[in-house]
Amino acid sequence: MRPEFGEVEEPAATVGSSTMPHKRNPHLVAVSAAVRALVPLALGALQGEHEADGAAEWTMFDAVTRACVLTGAALPRLHLITAGLRLDERRMRANTGLTAGALTSEAVMLELGAVVGRQVAHAIVAEAARVAAGTGRRFDGVLAADPSVAAHLDPAASRGWSIRTGTPGLSTDIAVSTAARARETAAAIRAGGGAPAKAAPALS
């Protein structure tokens, strides 16, 4: 849908744009927006008045009915999209590299902050990011050349700097746990028991 990113691509629809044959309109997004637009209507119906009449009840009934119809229309499309979704790992890696390493600034700041204090570390890392952006140098190269950083962190061993070489932080844990909950919910629904009622596990 957004070729300037090019990371994720929906499967080709039967009809895309009426004027641009290459374009793929996000129909599911439009349906989802219509469902979200019903939320204020439903919330307004929750406000009970003295000796309330049936207006609020009918307003809620209308909102829920339309939401159910729209959601029912979205589910088959969601199945088609997820079944044919294409991911471009090469573009993902290229896009994360657009910051020339500055994507790791928070991790580096936290690690350096454990030694020199958070505010001091923030100022050091922010200045390094500005220098890197203004000169076209890599962010980690600017940090390595800064004596106030090199005195406390080893670029070769630093956990924060190693993220750019493949360590995804908590992203993998979040993705795996979310996928596990989705599979558990789907299995419960197929079994006729509804979605399992339990809180999502906290990530430490």
C-alpha positions as CSV (number, residue, x, y, z in Angstrom):
1,M,0.0,0.0,0.0
2,R,2.9,2.3,0.7
3,P,5.8,1.5,-1.7
4,E,8.0,4.1,0.0
5,F,8.2,1.6,2.8
6,G,7.7,-1.6,0.9
7,E,8.0,-3.9,4.0
8,V,4.6,-5.6,3.9
9,E,2.3,-6.2,1.0
10,E,-1.3,-7.3,0.8
11,P,-2.2,-9.9,-1.7
12,A,-3.5,-8.5,-5.0
13,A,-7.2,-7.7,-4.9
14,T,-9.6,-8.3,-7.8
15,V,-10.1,-4.5,-8.1
16,G,-7.6,-2.0,-6.8
17,S,-7.7,1.6,-7.9
18,S,-10.1,2.7,-10.6
19,T,-7.4,5.1,-12.0
20,M,-4.1,3.6,-11.0
21,P,-3.9,-0.1,-12.0
22,H,-0.8,-0.7,-9.8
23,K,-2.4,0.6,-6.6
24,R,-3.9,-1.7,-4.0
25,N,-6.5,0.0,-1.9
26,P,-6.7,-1.1,1.8
27,H,-10.3,-2.1,1.9
28,L,-10.0,-3.8,5.3
29,V,-8.6,-0.5,6.8
30,A,-11.7,1.3,5.6
31,V,-14.1,-1.2,7.2
32,S,-12.1,-1.1,10.4
33,A,-12.4,2.7,10.5
34,A,-16.1,2.5,10.1
35,V,-16.3,0.2,13.1
36,R,-14.1,2.6,15.2
37,A,-16.4,5.4,14.2
38,L,-19.3,3.7,16.0
39,V,-17.5,3.8,19.4
40,P,-18.5,7.4,20.2
41,L,-22.1,6.6,19.4
42,A,-22.0,3.6,21.7
43,L,-20.3,5.6,24.5
44,G,-22.9,8.3,24.2
45,A,-25.7,5.8,24.7
46,L,-24.2,4.8,28.0
47,Q,-25.0,8.1,29.6
48,G,-28.2,7.5,31.4
49,E,-30.6,10.3,32.1
50,H,-33.3,10.7,34.7
51,E,-36.3,8.6,33.8
52,A,-34.5,7.6,30.6
53,D,-36.6,6.7,27.6
54,G,-35.7,4.2,24.9
55,A,-33.6,6.5,22.8
56,A,-30.3,5.4,24.5
57,E,-31.3,1.7,24.1
58,W,-32.0,2.1,20.4
59,T,-28.9,4.1,19.9
60,M,-26.8,1.3,21.4
61,F,-28.7,-1.3,19.4
62,D,-28.0,0.5,16.2
63,A,-24.3,0.9,17.0
64,V,-23.8,-2.7,18.0
65,T,-25.8,-4.0,15.0
66,R,-23.8,-2.0,12.5
67,A,-20.5,-3.0,14.2
68,C,-21.5,-6.6,14.0
69,V,-22.3,-6.3,10.3
70,L,-19.1,-4.5,9.5
71,T,-17.0,-6.9,11.5
72,G,-18.6,-9.8,9.8
73,A,-17.7,-8.3,6.4
74,A,-14.1,-7.7,7.6
75,L,-13.4,-11.2,8.8
76,P,-13.3,-13.0,5.4
77,R,-11.1,-10.2,4.1
78,L,-8.8,-10.5,7.1
79,H,-8.4,-14.2,6.4
80,L,-7.5,-13.5,2.8
81,I,-5.0,-10.8,3.7
82,T,-3.2,-12.8,6.4
83,A,-3.1,-15.9,4.2
84,G,-1.5,-14.0,1.4
85,L,0.5,-11.3,3.2
86,R,4.0,-10.9,1.9
87,L,6.9,-9.6,4.0
88,D,10.1,-8.2,2.5
89,E,12.9,-8.8,4.9
90,R,15.4,-7.0,2.7
91,R,13.4,-3.8,2.8
92,M,12.9,-4.1,6.5
93,R,16.6,-4.3,7.1
94,A,17.2,-1.4,4.7
95,N,14.7,0.8,6.4
96,T,16.1,0.2,9.8
97,G,19.5,1.2,8.4
98,L,18.2,4.6,7.3
99,T,19.2,6.1,10.7
100,A,22.8,4.9,10.3
101,G,22.7,3.1,13.6
102,A,20.8,5.8,15.6
103,L,18.0,3.3,16.1
104,T,20.0,2.0,19.0
105,S,20.2,5.4,20.7
106,E,17.8,4.5,23.6
107,A,19.6,1.2,24.4
108,V,23.0,2.9,24.4
109,M,21.7,5.8,26.5
110,L,20.3,3.4,29.1
111,E,23.5,1.4,29.3
112,L,25.7,4.5,29.5
113,G,23.2,6.0,32.0
114,A,23.9,3.1,34.4
115,V,27.4,4.5,34.7
116,V,27.2,8.3,34.3
117,G,23.5,9.0,35.1
118,R,20.5,9.1,32.8
119,Q,20.5,12.8,32.1
120,V,24.2,13.0,31.3
121,A,23.9,9.9,29.1
122,H,20.9,11.4,27.3
123,A,22.8,14.6,26.5
124,I,25.9,12.7,25.2
125,V,23.8,10.3,23.0
126,A,21.6,13.2,21.7
127,E,24.7,15.2,20.7
128,A,26.1,12.1,18.9
129,A,22.9,11.6,17.0
130,R,22.9,15.3,15.9
131,V,26.5,15.1,14.8
132,A,25.8,11.8,12.9
133,A,22.8,13.3,11.1
134,G,24.6,16.5,10.2
135,T,27.8,14.9,8.9
136,G,26.5,11.7,7.4
137,R,28.7,9.6,9.7
138,R,27.4,6.5,11.3
139,F,26.0,7.0,14.8
140,D,28.0,4.2,16.4
141,G,31.2,5.7,14.8
142,V,30.5,9.1,16.4
143,L,29.9,7.4,19.8
144,A,33.1,5.4,19.5
145,A,35.1,8.6,18.8
146,D,33.7,10.3,21.9
147,P,36.1,10.0,24.9
148,S,33.2,10.4,27.4
149,V,31.6,7.3,25.9
150,A,34.7,5.2,25.2
151,A,35.8,5.6,28.8
152,H,32.8,3.7,30.0
153,L,31.5,1.5,27.1
154,D,33.3,-1.0,24.8
155,P,31.6,-0.9,21.4
156,A,32.6,-4.5,20.7
157,A,31.0,-5.8,23.9
158,S,28.2,-3.2,24.5
159,R,24.8,-4.8,24.6
160,G,23.2,-1.6,23.3
161,W,25.4,-1.2,20.3
162,S,25.0,-4.9,19.4
163,I,21.3,-4.4,18.5
164,R,22.2,-3.2,15.1
165,T,23.9,-6.5,14.3
166,G,20.8,-8.6,14.9
167,T,19.7,-8.5,18.6
168,P,16.0,-7.5,18.5
169,G,15.6,-6.7,22.2
170,L,12.1,-7.7,23.4
171,S,10.6,-7.7,19.9
172,T,10.9,-11.5,19.6
173,D,9.4,-12.2,23.0
174,I,6.5,-9.8,22.3
175,A,5.8,-11.3,18.8
176,V,6.0,-14.9,20.1
177,S,3.8,-14.3,23.1
178,T,1.2,-12.4,21.0
179,A,1.1,-15.2,18.4
180,A,0.7,-17.8,21.1
181,R,-2.3,-15.9,22.6
182,A,-3.8,-15.6,19.1
183,R,-3.5,-19.3,18.5
184,E,-5.0,-20.1,21.9
185,T,-7.9,-17.7,21.3
186,A,-8.6,-19.2,17.9
187,A,-8.5,-22.7,19.2
188,A,-11.0,-21.8,22.0
189,I,-13.3,-20.2,19.5
190,R,-13.2,-23.2,17.2
191,A,-14.0,-25.4,20.2
192,G,-17.1,-23.3,20.9
193,G,-15.8,-22.0,24.3
194,G,-15.2,-18.4,23.3
195,A,-12.0,-16.5,23.9
196,P,-10.0,-17.5,27.0
197,A,-10.5,-14.9,29.8
198,K,-7.0,-14.3,31.2
199,A,-4.6,-11.4,31.2
200,A,-1.6,-11.3,28.8
201,P,1.6,-12.4,30.5
202,A,3.9,-9.6,31.6
203,L,7.3,-9.4,29.9
204,S,10.2,-8.8,32.2
